Amino acid sequence: MFESFTLPFLTYGFDGLLMSVTDLNKLNVSWNSVYRKISGMHIWDSVKCVQLYCERLDLIRIVHKRNLDFFNGLFHTSNCVIIECFGLLRRYIDVLRICVMNMT
């Protein structure tokens, strides 16, 4: 039940945001603390078993799934503006790869 109240606030706007591993880990520690608090666990106890038993994902997997769903929705859109933006993004990434190759 706490997920229905806290998760939307915690992950608002994460759908299209690619976060660093460090930031995701910090948020995951906070999310795990909620599980510890609710189940009366100590800080050194792992919450993975509780999450598994409750059939829940850790925050890192939740954010990755939301990113995947968001970009999948954009990739399969029929909106011509979004399609053109993705085309420009692909070309930009290709140019970056070429530049990196030339630098080495």
C-alpha positions in Angstrom: 0.0 0.0 0.0 2.9 2.4 0.7 3.9 2.0 -2.9 0.7 3.5 -4.1 1.4 6.7 -2.1 5.2 7.1 -2.1 6.3 5.6 -5.4 4.6 8.2 -7.7 6.2 11.0 -5.7 9.6 9.4 -5.7 9.6 8.5 -9.4 7.7 11.5 -10.9 9.4 12.6 -14.1 11.9 9.6 -14.2 10.3 8.1 -17.3 12.5 9.9 -19.8 15.3 10.7 -17.5 18.5 8.6 -17.6 20.0 8.8 -14.2 23.6 8.0 -13.1 24.2 4.7 -11.4 25.3 6.6 -8.2 22.0 8.5 -8.1 20.0 5.4 -8.7 21.8 3.6 -5.9 21.2 6.4 -3.5 17.5 6.4 -4.2 17.4 2.6 -4.0 18.9 2.8 -0.5 16.2 5.2 0.5 13.5 2.9 -1.0 15.0 -0.1 0.8 14.9 1.9 4.1 11.1 2.2 3.7 10.9 -1.6 3.5 13.1 -1.9 6.6 11.0 0.5 8.5 7.8 -1.2 7.7 9.0 -4.7 8.4 11.0 -3.8 11.5 14.4 -4.8 10.0 17.8 -3.5 11.0 19.9 -1.4 8.6 22.3 -4.3 7.9 19.4 -6.6 6.9 18.8 -7.1 3.2 15.3 -6.4 2.0 15.6 -8.4 -1.2 13.7 -11.4 0.5 10.9 -9.1 1.6 10.6 -7.6 -1.9 10.7 -11.1 -3.5 8.0 -12.4 -1.1 5.8 -9.4 -1.8 6.5 -9.8 -5.6 8.0 -6.3 -5.8 10.9 -4.8 -7.7 13.7 -2.7 -6.2 13.7 0.9 -7.2 16.5 0.5 -9.8 14.4 -2.1 -11.7 11.3 0.1 -11.4 13.1 3.1 -12.9 14.6 0.9 -15.6 11.2 -0.5 -16.5 9.7 2.9 -16.6 12.5 4.2 -18.9 12.0 1.2 -21.2 8.2 1.7 -21.3 8.6 5.4 -22.0 11.2 5.0 -24.8 9.3 2.0 -26.3 6.2 4.2 -26.5 8.1 6.9 -28.2 9.8 4.5 -30.6 6.4 3.1 -31.7 4.6 6.4 -32.0 3.0 7.7 -35.2 3.8 11.3 -34.4 5.9 12.7 -37.2 7.7 15.2 -34.8 8.8 12.5 -32.4 9.9 10.3 -35.3 12.0 13.2 -36.7 13.5 13.9 -33.3 14.5 10.2 -32.9 16.1 10.4 -36.4 18.2 13.4 -35.4 19.2 11.7 -32.1 20.4 8.6 -34.0 22.4 10.8 -36.4 23.9 12.7 -33.4 24.9 9.5 -31.7 26.5 8.3 -34.9 28.5 11.5 -35.2 29.6 11.1 -31.6 30.8 7.6 -32.2 32.8 8.7 -35.2 34.4 11.6 -33.2 35.3 9.2 -30.4 36.9 6.7 -32.9 38.9 9.5 -34.5 40.2 10.6 -31.0 41.6 7.2 -30.2 
